[in-house]
Amino acid sequence: MPETVSPIPQGMTLRLAEWYRTDARDLPWRRPAFHEEFGAWGVLVSEFMLQQTPVTRVIPHLEAWLARWPTPTAMSAATPAEVVQQWANLGYPRRALWLHRAAVEVVTRHGGIVPRDVDALLALSGIGDYTARAVAVFSYGDRHPVVDTNTRRVLARALEGRSQPAPPSRRDLPLMESLLPSSARDAAVINAAAMELGATICTARAPRCDDCPIAIDCAWLAAGRPDTGDTRRRQAAYEGSDRQARGAVLRALRDAADAAVPLDLLLTDWPDAIQRDRAIDSLIADGLAEARDGLLSLPG
């Protein structure tokens, strides 16, 4: 594993920017009309939904969500049950409750306007360093390094000569910063381009190096694509997991709409009763379900 980072090749950012402007996917949150209609709120919602969820699954849910709640003020008036119901099968439904709490906080602390300041964004529920910087950069045009999983993989290969990135660290932001042009507008393009490259070309398992716009600059490719060790944490299988059990319980509650479901009738055909009960208990603990008088329902 290289101990030092390769110098930034001259012209690398230019090649990356040119590729992005001609080859990037046409996604709703990249369109000017989206920003004009929904502003920073639209970007914030999209970033919540995109966490650990493929783009193709997010797009229809995002459109439905913003049609129902086009502003933080509109969403803050919703109930937690309505929010979880609307989240449907996006997965990791705690994100829905965090987004709802963030909307309430935007209304109470910032008059219904999603803040621009990174620290103010970080103070909202469910928002980490990536999401805060993404909103500041892609909504407000500020100059910050933005690093997600795809970006880290591009940086690891192009600059560090690694086949896969090391675990997230405090080095990530300075490393991305070293790629950014001085212009805030150009820096936003490079931030988006690095993410897009990692998502579509410099993928984890089958990188398409022949199609890469910065192949000539890549330290990993120049070294012969060595296997420097895969440090990615692999996601546990879904089938038969507690996550699947939690999803099945939530689906039953959503299907019941406003009605509560008797606990002794919930998922009686689930193959592992202990796992089913564990899933119910964890949903209650996470605030995604409420139990009262032998009944289970979505949060009120």
C-alpha positions as CSV (number, residue, x, y, z in Angstrom):
1,M,0.0,0.0,0.0
2,P,1.5,3.4,-1.0
3,E,2.4,5.5,2.0
4,T,2.2,8.8,0.1
5,V,-0.4,10.3,-2.2
6,S,0.6,10.9,-5.8
7,P,0.8,14.6,-6.9
8,I,-2.4,15.8,-8.6
9,P,-1.7,15.2,-12.4
10,Q,-1.9,18.4,-14.4
11,G,-5.1,18.4,-16.4
12,M,-6.8,15.7,-14.3
13,T,-9.6,18.0,-13.0
14,L,-10.2,19.5,-16.4
15,R,-10.6,16.0,-18.0
16,L,-12.9,15.0,-15.1
17,A,-15.1,18.1,-15.5
18,E,-15.3,17.8,-19.3
19,W,-16.4,14.1,-18.9
20,Y,-19.1,15.1,-16.3
21,R,-20.6,17.8,-18.5
22,T,-21.1,15.5,-21.4
23,D,-21.6,12.0,-19.9
24,A,-23.2,12.4,-16.5
25,R,-26.6,10.9,-15.9
26,D,-29.6,13.1,-16.1
27,L,-30.9,12.9,-12.6
28,P,-33.8,15.1,-11.2
29,W,-31.7,16.8,-8.5
30,R,-29.2,17.9,-11.1
31,R,-31.8,19.9,-13.2
32,P,-32.1,23.7,-12.8
33,A,-35.9,23.3,-12.7
34,F,-35.7,21.1,-9.6
35,H,-33.6,23.6,-7.7
36,E,-35.9,26.4,-8.8
37,E,-38.9,24.6,-7.5
38,F,-37.6,22.8,-4.3
39,G,-34.3,24.6,-3.5
40,A,-32.2,23.2,-0.7
41,W,-35.1,21.2,0.7
42,G,-35.2,19.1,-2.5
43,V,-31.5,18.4,-2.3
44,L,-31.8,17.5,1.4
45,V,-34.6,15.1,0.8
46,S,-32.8,13.5,-2.1
47,E,-29.6,13.0,0.0
48,F,-31.6,11.3,2.8
49,M,-33.1,9.0,0.3
50,L,-29.9,8.2,-1.5
51,Q,-28.2,6.9,1.6
52,Q,-27.6,3.2,0.9
53,T,-30.4,3.1,-1.7
54,P,-29.9,2.8,-5.5
55,V,-30.8,5.9,-7.6
56,T,-33.4,4.0,-9.7
57,R,-35.4,3.2,-6.5
58,V,-35.1,6.8,-5.2
59,I,-36.4,8.8,-8.1
60,P,-40.1,7.8,-8.0
61,H,-40.2,8.0,-4.2
62,L,-38.5,11.5,-4.3
63,E,-41.0,12.8,-6.8
64,A,-44.0,11.5,-4.8
65,W,-42.5,12.9,-1.5
66,L,-41.9,16.4,-2.9
67,A,-45.3,16.4,-4.5
68,R,-46.8,15.8,-1.0
69,W,-44.4,17.8,1.0
70,P,-42.7,20.4,-1.2
71,T,-41.3,22.4,1.7
72,P,-40.0,21.7,5.3
73,T,-43.0,23.6,6.6
74,A,-45.4,21.2,4.8
75,M,-43.6,18.2,6.1
76,S,-43.3,19.4,9.6
77,A,-47.1,19.3,9.9
78,A,-47.2,15.6,9.0
79,T,-47.3,12.9,11.6
80,P,-44.6,10.3,12.1
81,A,-47.0,7.6,10.9
82,E,-47.6,9.5,7.6
83,V,-43.9,9.9,7.1
84,V,-43.1,6.2,7.6
85,Q,-46.1,5.3,5.4
86,Q,-44.8,7.5,2.6
87,W,-41.3,6.1,2.9
88,A,-42.7,2.8,1.8
89,N,-40.0,0.3,0.8
90,L,-37.0,2.6,0.6
91,G,-35.3,0.7,3.4
92,Y,-33.7,1.9,6.6
93,P,-36.9,3.7,7.6
94,R,-35.3,5.5,10.5
95,R,-34.2,7.9,7.9
96,A,-37.8,8.9,7.4
97,L,-38.2,9.9,11.1
98,W,-34.8,11.7,11.0
99,L,-35.9,13.7,8.0
100,H,-39.2,14.5,9.7
101,R,-37.4,15.8,12.8
102,A,-35.0,17.8,10.6
103,A,-38.0,19.4,8.9
104,V,-39.4,20.4,12.2
105,E,-36.1,21.8,13.3
106,V,-35.7,23.8,10.1
107,V,-39.1,25.4,10.8
108,T,-38.5,26.1,14.5
109,R,-34.8,27.2,14.2
110,H,-34.6,28.7,10.7
111,G,-38.0,29.9,9.8
112,G,-38.6,27.1,7.3
113,I,-35.5,27.8,5.2
114,V,-32.9,25.0,5.0
115,P,-29.7,26.6,6.4
116,R,-26.6,27.3,4.3
117,D,-24.0,27.0,7.0
118,V,-22.4,23.6,7.4
119,D,-22.4,23.7,11.2
120,A,-26.1,24.7,11.2
121,L,-26.8,21.8,8.9
122,L,-24.9,19.4,11.0
123,A,-27.0,20.4,14.0
124,L,-30.1,19.0,12.3
125,S,-31.3,15.5,13.0
126,G,-29.9,12.7,10.8
127,I,-27.4,15.0,9.0
128,G,-23.8,14.0,8.8
129,D,-20.8,15.6,7.3
130,Y,-21.4,14.4,3.8
131,T,-25.1,15.5,3.7
132,A,-24.3,18.9,5.2
133,R,-21.6,19.6,2.7
134,A,-23.7,18.3,-0.2
135,V,-26.5,20.7,0.6
136,A,-24.1,23.7,1.0
137,V,-22.3,22.9,-2.3
138,F,-25.1,21.6,-4.6
139,S,-27.8,24.0,-3.3
140,Y,-26.0,27.1,-2.3
141,G,-22.9,26.9,-4.5
142,D,-20.4,27.1,-1.6
143,R,-16.9,25.7,-2.0
144,H,-16.4,22.6,0.2
145,P,-15.0,19.1,-0.4
146,V,-17.9,16.5,-0.6
147,V,-16.9,12.9,0.0
148,D,-19.2,9.9,-0.3
149,T,-18.3,6.2,-0.8
150,N,-18.0,6.5,-4.6
151,T,-15.7,9.6,-4.2
152,R,-13.5,7.8,-1.7
153,R,-13.0,4.9,-4.2
154,V,-12.0,7.3,-7.0
155,L,-9.5,9.1,-4.7
156,A,-8.1,5.8,-3.4
157,R,-7.4,4.5,-7.0
158,A,-6.5,7.7,-8.8
159,L,-4.3,9.3,-6.1
160,E,-3.3,6.5,-3.7
161,G,-2.9,3.6,-6.0
162,R,-5.3,1.4,-3.9
163,S,-7.8,-1.1,-5.3
164,Q,-10.3,-0.1,-2.6
165,P,-10.5,2.8,-0.1
166,A,-9.4,2.4,3.5
167,P,-12.1,3.0,6.1
168,P,-13.4,6.6,6.3
169,S,-11.0,8.9,8.0
170,R,-10.2,12.6,8.6
171,R,-7.8,12.4,5.6
172,D,-10.8,12.1,3.1
173,L,-11.8,15.8,3.1
174,P,-8.2,17.2,2.7
175,L,-7.6,14.7,-0.1
176,M,-10.7,15.8,-2.0
177,E,-9.9,19.4,-1.3
178,S,-6.6,18.9,-3.1
179,L,-8.6,18.2,-6.3
180,L,-10.9,21.2,-6.2
181,P,-10.4,24.3,-8.3
182,S,-10.5,27.7,-6.6
183,S,-13.8,28.6,-8.2
184,A,-16.8,27.5,-6.2
185,R,-18.8,26.7,-9.3
186,D,-15.9,24.6,-10.8
187,A,-15.4,22.9,-7.4
188,A,-19.0,21.9,-7.3
189,V,-18.6,20.3,-10.7
190,I,-15.6,18.3,-9.6
191,N,-17.3,17.2,-6.4
192,A,-20.3,15.9,-8.5
193,A,-18.0,14.4,-11.2
194,A,-15.9,12.4,-8.7
195,M,-19.1,10.9,-7.2
196,E,-20.5,10.2,-10.7
197,L,-17.3,8.5,-11.8
198,G,-17.3,6.2,-8.8
199,A,-20.9,5.3,-9.3
200,T,-20.8,4.6,-13.1
201,I,-17.2,3.9,-14.2
202,C,-14.8,3.4,-11.2
203,T,-17.1,0.9,-9.6
204,A,-16.2,-1.4,-6.7
205,R,-16.2,-4.8,-8.4
206,A,-15.8,-4.2,-12.1
207,P,-14.2,-0.8,-12.9
208,R,-14.4,0.2,-16.6
209,C,-10.9,1.6,-16.9
210,D,-11.1,1.7,-20.7
211,D,-13.9,4.2,-20.4
212,C,-12.4,6.3,-17.6
213,P,-11.7,10.0,-18.5
214,I,-8.8,10.1,-16.0
215,A,-7.3,6.7,-16.8
216,I,-4.1,8.5,-17.9
217,D,-3.8,10.0,-14.5
218,C,-4.7,7.0,-12.3
219,A,-2.0,5.7,-9.9
220,W,-3.7,2.4,-9.5
221,L,-4.0,1.7,-13.2
222,A,-0.4,2.8,-13.8
223,A,0.7,0.3,-11.2
224,G,-1.1,-2.5,-13.0
225,R,-4.3,-2.5,-10.9
226,P,-2.7,-4.4,-8.0
227,D,-4.9,-6.0,-5.3
228,T,-4.0,-3.9,-2.3
229,G,-6.6,-5.4,-0.1
230,D,-10.4,-5.0,0.0
231,T,-11.3,-3.1,3.2
232,R,-14.9,-2.6,2.4
233,R,-17.4,-3.7,4.9
234,R,-19.7,-6.2,3.1
235,Q,-23.4,-5.9,3.8
236,A,-24.9,-8.9,5.5
237,A,-27.4,-10.9,3.4
238,Y,-30.9,-9.6,3.5
239,E,-32.8,-12.9,3.1
240,G,-33.5,-14.3,6.5
241,S,-32.0,-11.4,8.4
242,D,-33.5,-9.2,11.1
243,R,-33.7,-6.4,8.5
244,Q,-36.0,-8.5,6.5
245,A,-38.1,-9.3,9.6
246,R,-38.3,-5.5,10.4
247,G,-39.3,-4.8,6.9
248,A,-42.1,-7.4,7.0
249,V,-43.5,-6.0,10.2
250,L,-43.5,-2.4,8.8
251,R,-45.1,-3.6,5.6
252,A,-47.9,-5.2,7.6
253,L,-48.4,-2.0,9.6
254,R,-48.5,0.1,6.4
255,D,-51.0,-2.2,4.8
256,A,-53.2,-1.8,7.8
257,A,-53.2,1.9,7.1
258,D,-54.7,3.7,10.2
259,A,-55.7,0.5,12.0
260,A,-53.6,-1.1,14.7
261,V,-52.7,-4.8,14.3
262,P,-53.1,-7.2,17.3
263,L,-49.6,-8.4,18.3
264,D,-50.7,-12.0,18.5
265,L,-51.9,-11.9,14.9
266,L,-48.9,-10.1,13.4
267,L,-46.7,-12.2,11.1
268,T,-47.9,-15.5,12.5
269,D,-46.5,-17.4,9.6
270,W,-43.0,-15.9,10.0
271,P,-40.6,-18.9,10.3
272,D,-38.7,-17.6,13.3
273,A,-41.0,-16.3,16.1
274,I,-38.1,-15.1,18.2
275,Q,-36.7,-13.1,15.3
276,R,-40.2,-11.7,14.6
277,D,-40.5,-10.6,18.2
278,R,-37.0,-9.1,18.2
279,A,-37.9,-7.1,15.1
280,I,-41.0,-5.8,16.7
281,D,-39.1,-4.8,19.8
282,S,-36.4,-3.0,17.8
283,L,-39.0,-1.1,15.8
284,I,-40.6,0.1,19.0
285,A,-37.2,1.1,20.4
286,D,-36.4,3.0,17.3
287,G,-39.7,4.9,17.4
288,L,-41.0,3.3,14.2
289,A,-43.9,1.5,15.9
290,E,-46.0,1.9,19.0
291,A,-47.4,-0.9,21.2
292,R,-50.5,-0.3,23.3
293,D,-53.1,-2.7,24.8
294,G,-51.8,-5.6,22.8
295,L,-51.9,-3.7,19.5
296,L,-49.1,-2.5,17.3
297,S,-49.3,0.5,15.0
298,L,-47.2,3.1,13.2
299,P,-46.1,6.0,15.4
300,G,-48.8,8.5,16.1
